[in-house]
Amino acid sequence: MSGEGDEITLFEPKLLHELEFWQSPAKFNPPITAIAPGETWMKVRPLQEGDYDRGFMELLSQLTKVGNISKAQFLMQFARMKASGGYYVTVIEDTRINRLIGSATLVLEHKFIHGCSVRGRLEDVVVNNTYRGKQLGKLIVVTVSLLAQHLGCYKMSLDCKDHLIPFYESLGYVLEPGNSNAMNIRYDGQIKDTAVRNRSTSTVILANATNPVDPS
């Protein structure tokens, strides 16, 4: 059973420790990673069952309408997502106040097409507006992008608004010709064996263009 301390996590925390940030073309100044996010009080980790009480729903409400979700509903949905094995909700916590300040979700979708590959989506990217200037938007997107690569994906894609194109270009994405604002990163030749599949997989990640990520 995966967990940090006594809490159950949505996925294995060690996956984030295995990410190799040097593989990303993103430039951090000063340098930061998921393991060393720049502040001693900051922690990047999987979503945990106790995060309802750490303001996860309030954080998501900065992105879109959430609704009146009870703790019981949160725990039920958490259990469903964990049981499916295809959800990787990654969060950033301010441990000084035990509150979540950033989040992004990678969803894997198993397909019959492209040799029974896996399609992924990058969803619900949000960073608390009061924490701008700490590269957190860049950190959470790069972390989830590297996680998809670590899980064996050969390609990641996203759709974004015009004003976010420079931000994603700074992370190594390039516009896909003839397909609106679709952008891609390819990992050809860098496929890894994973617990998800024992052969190479393909991933397409779609990003919500309204995500208030910090482009700094």
MARBA-3410 file (N, C-alpha, C, O; in Angstrom, 1 decimal):
216
0.9,-1.2,0.0,0.0,0.0,0.0,0.9,1.2,0.0,1.7,1.4,0.9 ~ 0.7,2.1,-1.0,1.6,3.3,-1.1,1.1,4.3,-0.1,-0.1,4.5,0.1 ~ 2.1,5.0,0.5,1.7,6.1,1.4,2.9,6.8,1.9,4.0,6.3,1.9 ~ 2.6,8.0,2.4,3.7,8.8,3.1,3.2,8.9,4.5,2.1,9.5,4.8 ~ 4.0,8.4,5.5,3.6,8.4,6.8,2.5,7.3,7.0,2.6,6.2,6.5
1.4,7.8,7.6,0.2,6.8,7.7,-0.9,7.1,6.7,-1.9,6.4,6.8 ~ -0.6,8.0,5.8,-1.7,8.3,4.8,-1.5,7.5,3.5,-0.3,7.3,3.0 ~ -2.6,7.1,2.9,-2.5,6.5,1.6,-2.3,7.6,0.5,-3.0,8.6,0.5 ~ -1.4,7.3,-0.5,-1.2,8.2,-1.6,-1.8,7.6,-2.8,-2.1,6.4,-3.0 ~ -2.1,8.5,-3.8,-2.8,8.1,-5.0,-1.9,7.2,-5.9,-2.4,6.3,-6.6
-0.6,7.4,-5.8,0.4,6.6,-6.6,1.7,6.6,-5.8,1.8,7.3,-4.8 ~ 2.6,5.8,-6.2,3.8,5.6,-5.4,4.7,6.9,-5.4,5.1,7.4,-6.4 ~ 5.0,7.4,-4.2,5.8,8.6,-4.1,7.2,8.5,-4.7,7.8,9.4,-5.2 ~ 7.7,7.2,-4.7,9.1,7.0,-5.2,9.2,7.4,-6.7,10.3,7.6,-7.2 ~ 8.1,7.4,-7.4,8.1,7.7,-8.8,8.6,9.1,-9.0,9.4,9.4,-10.0
8.2,10.0,-8.1,8.7,11.4,-8.2,10.2,11.5,-7.9,10.9,12.5,-8.4 ~ 10.7,10.7,-7.1,12.1,10.7,-6.7,13.0,10.1,-7.9,14.2,10.4,-7.9 ~ 12.3,9.4,-8.8,13.1,8.8,-9.9,13.1,9.7,-11.1,13.8,9.4,-12.1 ~ 12.5,10.9,-11.1,12.5,11.8,-12.3,13.8,12.4,-12.5,14.5,12.8,-11.5 ~ 14.2,12.6,-13.7,15.5,13.1,-14.0,15.3,14.5,-14.7,15.0,14.6,-15.9
15.4,15.5,-13.9,15.0,16.9,-14.4,16.0,17.4,-15.5,15.7,18.3,-16.2 ~ 17.2,16.8,-15.6,18.1,17.2,-16.6,17.6,16.9,-18.0,18.0,17.4,-19.0 ~ 16.6,15.9,-18.1,16.1,15.5,-19.3,15.1,16.6,-19.9,14.8,16.5,-21.1 ~ 14.6,17.5,-19.1,13.7,18.5,-19.5,14.5,19.7,-20.1,15.5,20.1,-19.4 ~ 14.1,20.3,-21.2,14.7,21.5,-21.7,14.4,22.8,-20.9,14.9,23.8,-21.2
13.4,22.6,-20.0,13.0,23.8,-19.2,14.2,24.3,-18.4,15.0,23.6,-17.9 ~ 14.3,25.7,-18.3,15.3,26.3,-17.5,14.7,26.9,-16.2,13.8,27.7,-16.3 ~ 15.3,26.5,-15.1,14.9,27.0,-13.8,16.0,27.9,-13.3,17.1,27.5,-13.2 ~ 15.6,29.1,-12.8,16.6,30.0,-12.2,16.0,30.6,-10.9,15.1,31.5,-11.0 ~ 16.4,30.1,-9.8,17.5,29.1,-9.5,17.0,27.7,-9.9,15.8,27.5,-10.0
17.9,26.8,-10.0,17.5,25.4,-10.3,16.7,24.8,-9.2,17.0,24.9,-8.0 ~ 15.6,24.1,-9.6,14.7,23.4,-8.7,14.3,22.1,-9.3,14.3,22.0,-10.6 ~ 13.8,21.2,-8.5,13.3,19.9,-9.0,12.1,19.5,-8.1,11.8,20.2,-7.1 ~ 11.5,18.4,-8.4,10.4,17.9,-7.5,10.9,17.5,-6.1,10.1,17.6,-5.2 ~ 12.1,17.1,-6.0,12.7,16.7,-4.7,13.2,17.9,-4.0,13.2,18.0,-2.8
13.7,18.9,-4.7,14.3,20.2,-4.1,13.6,21.4,-4.8,14.1,22.0,-5.7 ~ 12.3,21.7,-4.3,11.5,22.7,-5.0,11.9,24.1,-4.7,11.1,25.0,-5.2 ~ 12.9,24.4,-4.0,13.4,25.7,-3.8,13.2,26.3,-2.4,13.9,27.3,-2.1 ~ 12.3,25.7,-1.7,12.0,26.2,-0.3,11.9,24.9,0.6,11.4,23.9,0.2 ~ 12.5,25.0,1.8,12.5,23.9,2.7,11.0,23.5,3.1,10.8,22.4,3.5
10.1,24.5,3.1,8.8,24.3,3.5,7.9,23.8,2.4,6.7,23.6,2.6 ~ 8.4,23.6,1.2,7.6,23.2,0.0,7.9,21.7,-0.3,9.0,21.3,-0.2 ~ 6.8,21.0,-0.6,6.9,19.6,-0.9,6.1,19.2,-2.1,4.9,19.6,-2.2 ~ 6.7,18.5,-3.1,6.0,18.0,-4.2,5.7,16.5,-4.0,6.7,15.8,-3.7 ~ 4.5,16.1,-4.1,4.1,14.7,-3.8,2.8,14.3,-4.4,2.2,15.1,-5.0
2.5,13.0,-4.4,1.2,12.5,-4.9,0.1,13.1,-4.0,0.3,13.4,-2.8 ~ -1.1,13.1,-4.5,-2.3,13.5,-3.7,-2.5,12.4,-2.7,-2.2,11.2,-2.9 ~ -2.9,12.8,-1.5,-3.1,11.9,-0.3,-4.5,11.9,0.1,-5.3,12.9,-0.2 ~ -4.9,10.9,0.8,-6.3,10.8,1.3,-6.7,11.9,2.2,-7.9,12.2,2.4 ~ -5.7,12.5,2.9,-6.0,13.6,3.9,-6.0,14.9,3.3,-6.1,15.9,4.0
-5.8,15.1,1.9,-5.7,16.4,1.3,-7.0,17.1,1.2,-7.0,18.3,0.9 ~ -8.1,16.5,1.5,-9.4,17.3,1.5,-9.3,18.3,2.6,-9.7,19.5,2.4 ~ -8.6,17.9,3.7,-8.5,18.9,4.9,-7.3,19.8,4.7,-7.1,20.7,5.5 ~ -6.6,19.6,3.6,-5.5,20.6,3.3,-5.8,21.5,2.2,-5.0,22.2,1.6 ~ -7.1,21.6,1.9,-7.6,22.6,1.0,-7.5,22.2,-0.5,-7.5,23.1,-1.3
-7.6,20.9,-0.8,-7.5,20.5,-2.2,-8.6,21.1,-3.0,-8.4,21.6,-4.2 ~ -9.8,21.0,-2.5,-11.0,21.4,-3.3,-11.0,23.0,-3.4,-11.4,23.5,-4.5 ~ -10.6,23.7,-2.4,-10.5,25.1,-2.5,-9.4,25.5,-3.5,-9.6,26.5,-4.2 ~ -8.3,24.8,-3.6,-7.3,25.1,-4.6,-7.9,24.9,-6.0,-7.7,25.7,-6.9 ~ -8.6,23.8,-6.2,-9.2,23.5,-7.6,-10.3,24.6,-7.9,-10.5,24.9,-9.1
-10.9,25.2,-6.9,-11.9,26.2,-7.1,-11.3,27.5,-7.7,-12.0,28.3,-8.3 ~ -10.0,27.7,-7.6,-9.3,28.8,-8.3,-9.2,28.6,-9.8,-8.9,29.5,-10.5 ~ -9.4,27.3,-10.2,-9.3,26.9,-11.6,-10.7,26.9,-12.3,-10.9,27.5,-13.4 ~ -11.7,26.3,-11.6,-13.0,26.2,-12.2,-14.0,25.9,-11.1,-13.7,25.8,-9.9 ~ -15.3,25.9,-11.4,-16.4,25.6,-10.5,-16.2,24.1,-10.0,-16.1,23.2,-10.8
-16.2,23.9,-8.7,-16.0,22.6,-8.1,-17.3,22.0,-7.6,-17.6,20.8,-7.8 ~ -18.1,22.8,-7.0,-19.3,22.3,-6.4,-19.1,22.0,-4.9,-18.0,22.2,-4.4 ~ -20.2,21.7,-4.2,-20.1,21.4,-2.8,-19.8,20.0,-2.5,-20.7,19.1,-2.3 ~ -18.5,19.6,-2.6,-18.0,18.3,-2.4,-17.7,18.0,-1.0,-16.9,18.7,-0.3 ~ -18.4,16.9,-0.5,-18.1,16.5,0.9,-16.9,15.7,1.1,-16.3,15.2,0.1
-16.4,15.5,2.3,-15.2,14.7,2.5,-15.5,13.3,2.1,-14.6,12.6,1.5 ~ -16.7,12.8,2.4,-17.0,11.4,2.0,-16.9,11.2,0.5,-16.5,10.2,0.0 ~ -17.4,12.2,-0.3,-17.4,12.2,-1.7,-15.9,12.2,-2.2,-15.6,11.5,-3.1 ~ -15.1,13.0,-1.6,-13.7,13.1,-2.0,-13.0,11.8,-1.8,-12.3,11.3,-2.6 ~ -13.3,11.2,-0.6,-12.6,9.9,-0.3,-13.1,8.8,-1.2,-12.3,7.9,-1.6
-14.4,8.8,-1.6,-14.9,7.8,-2.5,-14.2,7.9,-3.9,-13.9,7.0,-4.5 ~ -14.1,9.2,-4.4,-13.5,9.4,-5.7,-12.0,9.1,-5.6,-11.5,8.5,-6.6 ~ -11.4,9.4,-4.5,-10.0,9.1,-4.4,-9.8,7.5,-4.5,-8.9,7.1,-5.1 ~ -10.6,6.8,-3.8,-10.5,5.3,-3.8,-10.8,4.8,-5.2,-10.1,3.9,-5.7 ~ -11.7,5.4,-6.0,-12.0,4.9,-7.4,-10.7,5.2,-8.2,-10.3,4.3,-9.0
-10.2,6.4,-8.1,-9.0,6.8,-8.9,-7.8,5.9,-8.6,-7.1,5.5,-9.5 ~ -7.6,5.6,-7.3,-6.5,4.7,-6.9,-6.7,3.3,-7.5,-5.7,2.7,-7.9 ~ -7.9,2.8,-7.4,-8.2,1.5,-7.8,-8.0,1.3,-9.3,-7.6,0.3,-9.8 ~ -8.2,2.4,-10.1,-8.1,2.3,-11.5,-6.6,2.3,-11.9,-6.3,1.7,-13.0 ~ -5.8,2.9,-11.2,-4.4,2.8,-11.5,-3.9,3.8,-12.6,-2.7,3.8,-12.9
-4.8,4.6,-13.1,-4.4,5.4,-14.2,-4.4,6.9,-13.9,-4.4,7.7,-14.9 ~ -4.5,7.3,-12.6,-4.5,8.7,-12.3,-3.3,9.1,-11.5,-2.9,8.4,-10.5 ~ -2.7,10.2,-11.9,-1.5,10.7,-11.2,-1.7,12.1,-10.8,-1.2,13.0,-11.5 ~ -2.4,12.4,-9.8,-2.6,13.8,-9.3,-1.4,14.1,-8.4,-1.1,13.5,-7.4 ~ -0.6,15.1,-8.9,0.6,15.6,-8.2,0.3,16.9,-7.6,-0.2,17.8,-8.3
0.7,17.1,-6.4,0.4,18.4,-5.7,1.7,19.0,-5.1,2.7,18.3,-4.9 ~ 1.6,20.3,-4.8,2.7,21.0,-4.1,2.1,21.5,-2.8,1.0,22.1,-2.7 ~ 2.7,21.2,-1.6,2.2,21.5,-0.3,3.1,22.6,0.4,4.3,22.5,0.3 ~ 2.5,23.6,1.0,3.2,24.5,1.9,3.1,23.8,3.3,2.0,23.9,3.9 ~ 4.2,23.2,3.7,4.1,22.4,4.9,4.1,23.2,6.2,3.8,22.7,7.3
4.3,24.5,6.1,4.3,25.4,7.2,2.8,25.6,7.7,2.6,25.7,8.9 ~ 1.9,25.5,6.7,0.5,25.7,7.1,-0.4,24.5,6.7,-1.6,24.5,6.8 ~ 0.3,23.5,6.2,-0.4,22.2,5.8,-1.5,22.5,4.8,-2.7,22.1,4.9 ~ -1.2,23.3,3.7,-2.1,23.6,2.7,-1.5,23.3,1.3,-0.3,23.5,1.1 ~ -2.3,22.9,0.4,-1.9,22.6,-1.0,-1.9,23.9,-1.7,-2.8,24.7,-1.6
-0.8,24.2,-2.5,-0.7,25.4,-3.3,-0.5,25.2,-4.8,-0.5,26.2,-5.5 ~ -0.5,24.0,-5.2,-0.4,23.7,-6.6,-0.8,22.3,-6.9,-0.7,21.4,-6.0 ~ -1.3,22.0,-8.1,-1.7,20.7,-8.5,-1.8,20.5,-10.0,-2.0,21.5,-10.7 ~ -1.5,19.3,-10.5,-1.7,18.9,-11.9,-2.1,17.4,-11.9,-1.6,16.6,-11.1 ~ -2.9,17.1,-12.9,-3.3,15.7,-13.0,-2.9,15.1,-14.3,-3.2,15.7,-15.4
-2.3,13.9,-14.3,-2.0,13.1,-15.5,-3.0,11.9,-15.5,-2.9,11.1,-14.5 ~ -3.8,11.8,-16.5,-4.7,10.6,-16.7,-4.2,9.8,-17.8,-4.0,10.3,-18.9 ~ -4.0,8.5,-17.6,-3.6,7.6,-18.6,-4.9,6.8,-19.2,-5.7,6.4,-18.4 ~ -5.0,6.7,-20.5,-6.1,6.1,-21.1,-5.6,5.0,-22.1,-4.9,5.3,-23.0 ~ -6.0,3.8,-21.8,-5.5,2.7,-22.6,-6.3,2.5,-23.9,-7.5,2.6,-23.8
-5.6,2.4,-25.0,-6.2,2.4,-26.3,-5.9,1.1,-27.1,-5.0,0.4,-26.7 ~ -6.7,0.8,-28.1,-6.4,-0.3,-29.0,-5.6,0.3,-30.2,-4.8,-0.5,-30.8 ~ -5.7,1.5,-30.5,-5.0,2.1,-31.6,-3.5,2.3,-31.3,-3.1,2.3,-30.1 ~ -2.7,2.5,-32.3,-1.3,2.8,-32.2,-0.6,1.6,-31.4,0.2,1.9,-30.5 ~ -1.0,0.4,-31.7,-0.4,-0.8,-31.1,-0.7,-0.9,-29.6,0.1,-1.3,-28.8
-2.0,-0.7,-29.3,-2.5,-0.8,-27.9,-1.7,0.2,-27.0,-1.2,-0.3,-26.0 ~ -1.6,1.4,-27.4,-0.8,2.4,-26.7,-1.6,3.0,-25.6,-2.8,2.6,-25.3 ~ -1.0,3.9,-24.9,-1.7,4.6,-23.8,-1.8,6.1,-24.1,-0.8,6.7,-24.5 ~ -2.9,6.7,-24.0,-3.1,8.1,-24.2,-3.3,8.8,-22.9,-4.1,8.3,-22.0 ~ -2.6,9.9,-22.7,-2.7,10.6,-21.4,-3.2,12.0,-21.6,-3.2,12.5,-22.7
-3.7,12.6,-20.5,-4.2,13.9,-20.5,-3.6,14.7,-19.3,-3.6,14.2,-18.2 ~ -3.2,15.9,-19.6,-2.7,16.7,-18.5,-3.9,17.6,-18.2,-4.3,18.4,-19.0 ~ -4.4,17.5,-17.0,-5.6,18.3,-16.6,-5.5,19.0,-15.3,-4.6,18.7,-14.5 ~ -6.4,19.9,-15.1,-6.5,20.6,-13.8,-5.2,21.1,-13.2,-4.9,20.9,-12.1 ~ -4.5,21.9,-14.0,-3.3,22.5,-13.6,-3.6,23.8,-12.9,-4.2,24.7,-13.5
-3.2,23.9,-11.7,-3.5,25.2,-10.9,-2.4,25.4,-9.9,-1.9,24.5,-9.3 ~ -2.1,26.7,-9.7,-1.2,27.2,-8.7,-1.8,28.3,-8.0,-2.4,29.2,-8.6 ~ -1.8,28.3,-6.7,-2.3,29.4,-5.9,-1.7,30.7,-6.3,-0.5,30.9,-6.4 ~ -2.6,31.7,-6.5,-2.1,33.0,-7.1,-1.2,33.7,-6.1,-0.3,34.5,-6.6 ~ -1.2,33.5,-4.9,-0.4,34.2,-3.9,1.1,33.6,-3.9,1.9,34.2,-3.2
1.3,32.6,-4.6,2.7,32.0,-4.7,3.3,32.2,-6.0,4.3,31.4,-6.4 ~ 2.9,33.2,-6.7,3.6,33.5,-8.0,5.0,33.9,-7.8,5.4,34.5,-6.8 ~ 5.8,33.7,-8.9,7.2,34.1,-8.8,8.2,33.1,-8.3,9.4,33.3,-8.2 ~ 7.6,31.9,-7.9,8.5,30.8,-7.4,8.6,29.7,-8.4,9.1,28.6,-8.0 ~ 8.2,29.9,-9.6,8.4,28.9,-10.7,7.5,27.7,-10.5,7.8,26.6,-11.1
6.4,27.8,-9.7,5.7,26.6,-9.4,4.8,26.1,-10.6,4.7,24.9,-10.7 ~ 4.3,27.0,-11.4,3.6,26.5,-12.6,4.5,25.7,-13.5,4.1,24.6,-14.0 ~ 5.7,26.2,-13.7,6.7,25.5,-14.5,7.1,24.2,-13.8,7.2,23.1,-14.5 ~ 7.3,24.2,-12.5,7.7,23.0,-11.8,6.6,21.9,-11.9,6.9,20.7,-12.1 ~ 5.3,22.3,-11.7,4.3,21.2,-11.6,4.1,20.6,-13.0,3.8,19.4,-13.2
4.2,21.5,-14.1,4.0,21.0,-15.4,5.2,20.1,-15.8,5.0,19.0,-16.4 ~ 6.4,20.5,-15.5,7.6,19.7,-15.9,7.6,18.4,-15.1,7.9,17.4,-15.7 ~ 7.2,18.4,-13.8,7.1,17.2,-13.0,6.2,16.2,-13.6,6.6,15.0,-13.8 ~ 5.0,16.6,-14.0,4.0,15.7,-14.6,4.5,15.2,-16.0,4.2,14.1,-16.4 ~ 5.1,16.1,-16.7,5.6,15.8,-18.1,6.7,14.7,-17.9,6.7,13.7,-18.7
7.6,14.9,-17.0,8.7,13.9,-16.8,8.1,12.6,-16.2,8.6,11.5,-16.5 ~ 7.1,12.7,-15.5,6.4,11.5,-14.9,5.8,10.7,-16.1,6.0,9.4,-16.1 ~ 5.2,11.3,-17.0,4.7,10.6,-18.2,5.8,10.0,-19.0,5.7,8.8,-19.4 ~ 6.9,10.6,-19.1,8.1,10.1,-19.8,8.6,8.9,-19.1,8.9,7.8,-19.6 ~ 8.7,9.0,-17.7,9.2,7.9,-16.9,8.3,6.7,-17.0,8.7,5.6,-16.8
7.0,6.9,-17.2,6.0,5.8,-17.3,6.1,5.1,-18.7,5.3,4.2,-19.0 ~ 7.0,5.6,-19.6,7.2,5.0,-20.9,6.5,5.6,-22.1,6.5,5.0,-23.1 ~ 6.0,6.8,-21.9,5.4,7.5,-23.0,6.4,8.0,-24.0,7.5,8.4,-23.7 ~ 6.0,7.9,-25.3,7.0,8.4,-26.3,6.6,9.8,-26.8,7.4,10.4,-27.4 ~ 5.4,10.3,-26.5,5.0,11.6,-26.9,4.0,12.2,-25.9,3.2,11.5,-25.4
4.1,13.5,-25.7,3.2,14.2,-24.9,2.7,15.4,-25.8,3.5,16.0,-26.4 ~ 1.4,15.7,-25.7,0.8,16.8,-26.4,-0.1,17.6,-25.5,-0.7,17.1,-24.5 ~ -0.3,18.8,-25.9,-1.3,19.7,-25.2,-1.9,20.7,-26.1,-1.3,21.0,-27.2 ~ -3.0,21.2,-25.7,-3.7,22.3,-26.4,-3.7,23.5,-25.5,-4.0,23.3,-24.3 ~ -3.4,24.7,-26.0,-3.4,25.8,-25.2,-3.8,27.1,-25.9,-3.9,27.1,-27.1
-4.1,28.1,-25.2,-4.5,29.4,-25.7,-3.2,30.1,-26.2,-2.1,29.7,-25.9 ~ -3.4,31.1,-27.1,-2.3,31.8,-27.7,-1.3,32.3,-26.7,-0.1,32.2,-26.9 ~ -1.8,32.9,-25.6,-0.9,33.6,-24.7,-0.1,32.6,-23.9,0.9,33.0,-23.2 ~ -0.4,31.3,-23.9,0.4,30.3,-23.2,1.4,29.6,-24.0,2.2,28.8,-23.5 ~ 1.4,29.9,-25.3,2.3,29.2,-26.2,3.8,29.5,-25.8,4.6,28.5,-25.7
4.2,30.7,-25.6,5.6,31.0,-25.1,6.0,30.2,-23.9,7.1,29.7,-23.7 ~ 5.0,30.1,-22.9,5.3,29.4,-21.7,5.6,27.9,-22.0,6.6,27.4,-21.5 ~ 4.8,27.3,-22.8,5.0,25.8,-23.1,6.2,25.6,-24.0,6.9,24.6,-23.9 ~ 6.5,26.6,-24.9,7.7,26.5,-25.7,8.9,26.5,-24.8,9.9,25.9,-25.1 ~ 8.9,27.3,-23.7,10.0,27.3,-22.8,10.2,26.0,-22.1,11.3,25.8,-21.5
9.2,25.1,-22.1,9.3,23.8,-21.5,9.7,22.7,-22.5,9.7,21.5,-22.2 ~ 9.9,23.1,-23.8,10.3,22.2,-24.8,9.2,21.7,-25.8,9.5,20.9,-26.7 ~ 8.0,22.2,-25.6,6.9,21.9,-26.5,7.0,22.7,-27.8,7.5,23.8,-27.8 ~ 6.6,22.1,-28.9,6.6,22.8,-30.2,5.2,22.6,-30.8,4.5,21.7,-30.6 ~ 4.8,23.7,-31.6,3.5,23.7,-32.2,3.4,22.6,-33.2,4.4,22.3,-34.0
2.3,21.9,-33.3,2.0,20.9,-34.3,1.4,21.5,-35.6,0.4,22.1,-35.5 ~ 2.1,21.5,-36.7,1.7,22.2,-37.9,0.3,21.7,-38.3,0.0,20.5,-38.3 ~ -0.6,22.7,-38.6,-1.9,22.4,-39.1,-2.9,21.9,-38.1,-4.0,21.5,-38.4 ~ -2.6,22.1,-36.8,-3.5,21.6,-35.7,-3.7,22.6,-34.6,-3.4,22.3,-33.5 ~ -4.1,23.8,-35.0,-4.4,24.9,-34.1,-3.3,25.1,-33.2,-2.1,25.3,-33.6
-3.5,25.1,-31.9,-2.5,25.3,-30.9,-2.0,24.1,-30.2,-1.6,24.1,-29.0 ~ -2.1,23.0,-30.9,-1.6,21.7,-30.3,0.0,21.7,-30.3,0.6,22.2,-31.3 ~ 0.6,21.3,-29.2,2.0,21.3,-29.0,2.5,19.9,-28.6,1.7,19.2,-27.9 ~ 3.7,19.6,-28.9,4.2,18.2,-28.6,5.6,18.2,-28.1,6.4,19.1,-28.4 ~ 5.9,17.2,-27.3,7.3,16.8,-27.0,7.4,15.4,-27.3,6.5,14.6,-27.0
8.5,15.0,-28.0,8.7,13.6,-28.3,9.9,13.0,-27.5,10.9,13.7,-27.3 ~ 9.7,11.8,-27.1,10.8,11.1,-26.3,11.3,9.9,-27.1,11.7,8.9,-26.4 ~ 11.3,9.9,-28.4,11.7,8.7,-29.2,13.1,8.3,-28.8,14.0,9.2,-28.6 ~ 13.3,7.0,-28.5,14.6,6.5,-28.2,14.9,6.6,-26.7,16.0,6.2,-26.2 ~ 13.9,7.1,-25.9,14.1,7.2,-24.5,13.1,6.4,-23.7,12.8,6.7,-22.5
12.5,5.4,-24.4,11.4,4.6,-23.7,12.0,3.8,-22.6,13.1,3.2,-22.7 ~ 11.2,3.7,-21.5,11.6,2.9,-20.4,10.5,1.8,-20.1,9.3,2.0,-20.4 ~ 10.9,0.6,-19.6,10.0,-0.4,-19.2,9.3,0.2,-17.9,10.0,0.8,-17.1 ~ 8.0,0.0,-17.7,7.3,0.5,-16.6,6.4,-0.5,-16.1,6.1,-1.6,-16.7 ~ 5.8,-0.2,-14.9,4.8,-1.1,-14.3,3.5,-0.9,-15.0,2.6,-1.8,-14.9
3.3,0.2,-15.8,2.1,0.4,-16.5,2.0,-0.6,-17.7,1.0,-1.2,-17.9 ~ 3.1,-0.7,-18.5,3.2,-1.7,-19.6,4.6,-2.2,-19.7,5.5,-1.5,-19.2 ~ 4.8,-3.3,-20.4,6.1,-3.8,-20.6,6.6,-3.5,-22.0,7.7,-4.1,-22.4 ~ 5.9,-2.7,-22.8,6.3,-2.3,-24.1,6.2,-0.8,-24.1,5.6,-0.2,-23.2 ~ 6.7,-0.2,-25.2,6.6,1.3,-25.3,5.2,1.7,-25.5,4.4,1.0,-26.1
4.8,2.9,-24.9,3.5,3.4,-25.0,3.6,4.8,-25.6,4.6,5.4,-25.6 ~ 2.4,5.2,-26.1,2.3,6.6,-26.6,1.3,7.3,-25.7,0.3,6.8,-25.3 ~ 1.6,8.6,-25.5,0.8,9.5,-24.7,0.5,10.8,-25.4,1.4,11.4,-25.9 ~ -0.7,11.2,-25.3,-1.1,12.5,-25.7,-1.7,13.2,-24.5,-2.7,12.7,-24.0 ~ -1.1,14.3,-24.2,-1.6,15.0,-23.0,-2.2,16.3,-23.4,-1.6,17.2,-24.1
-3.5,16.5,-23.0,-4.2,17.7,-23.3,-4.3,18.6,-22.1,-4.8,18.2,-21.0 ~ -3.8,19.9,-22.2,-3.8,20.8,-21.1,-5.0,21.8,-21.2,-5.2,22.3,-22.3 ~ -5.7,22.0,-20.1,-6.7,23.0,-20.1,-6.1,24.4,-20.2,-5.3,24.8,-19.4 ~ -6.5,25.1,-21.3,-5.8,26.4,-21.6,-6.1,27.4,-20.6,-5.4,28.5,-20.5 ~ -7.1,27.3,-19.7,-7.4,28.3,-18.7,-6.7,28.1,-17.4,-6.9,28.8,-16.5
-5.8,27.1,-17.4,-5.1,26.8,-16.2,-4.2,28.0,-15.8,-3.4,28.5,-16.6 ~ -4.4,28.5,-14.6,-3.6,29.7,-14.1,-2.2,29.4,-13.7,-1.9,29.6,-12.5 ~ -1.4,28.7,-14.6,-0.1,28.4,-14.2,0.8,29.6,-14.2,0.6,30.5,-14.9 ~ 1.8,29.5,-13.4,2.8,30.6,-13.2,3.9,30.4,-14.3,4.6,29.5,-14.2 ~ 3.9,31.3,-15.3,4.9,31.1,-16.4,6.3,31.6,-16.0,7.2,31.5,-16.9
6.5,32.0,-14.8,7.8,32.6,-14.5,8.8,31.5,-14.1,10.0,31.7,-13.8
END
